[in-house]
Amino acid sequence: MEGWQKRIKISILMADDDEDDCMLASEALTESHLQHELHLVKDGEELMDYLYRRGKYINPENSPPPGLILLDLNMPKKDGREALREIKSNPTFKHIPVVVLTTSKAQEDIRLSYSLGANSFIIKPVTFASLVEVMTTIGKYWFNVVELPY
């Protein structure tokens, strides 16, 4: 399974306020043999602090530019919709692929996410095995099939 992976280590930035989901996503990335770094933020404000390197993210060694953002829609402070709008309207960040990974199944959220520039919309799987499968698929697609800007 490891043969399909590129050897370049890419940072994945996950914005999700649910600690259990973050832990499971981290474990699923490990289980799917992705060798990329996962950085976690708990809301849209912290996501933007990370991208703009503000506050605790001022040091680039602790906040490498993400090659991919996994974004939950329903978070406190600044939700995923607001963060997505800001990311995709900023010339510095709009090239970063954003995969919405959320529990929402609402068609309005799906349509809005794509209209704001989301690259994919994935409904969070309910089982760990399904989450591993999703992370493996994300890894194969974003880190092997497509070419990402660096």
C-alpha positions, 0 to 999 in steps of 0.5 A: 500500500505504501508504494503509491505515496509520494515521498514529499511530506505535506502538512494537512491542517484539520479544523474541527472542534470535536476532539474525538473526531480529531483523534480518530482522524489522526489515528485513521491517517496513521492506519491509512499509512499516510506519512504526512503531518497533521496539524489540528485547530479547533475553530475557524478563528484558530484556522485563520491564525494558523494561516496568517501565522498569528499568536501561537502560530507565528513560528513557521516550524510549528505552522508549516503551510498546509498542502490540504485543509480538512474543514468542519462546517459547524465550529464555534467562533468562526464556522467553516463556512466563514473560514472557507469564504475567507480562505478562498477570497485571499490570493495567498490561500485560495490555491490550498485545496479545502476538503469539507469533512463534516456531519452535515448532509444538508444540500444547502451546505453542500451547494454553499461549500462548492460555491465558496470554493471547496474542492470536495465535500465529504460526510464524516463516516460513522465507523472507524474503518470507514474513516480509514477508507476515506483518509486513504482515498483522500491521500491517494487522490490529493497526494498521488493523483493530482499535482498540488502547488508548493 
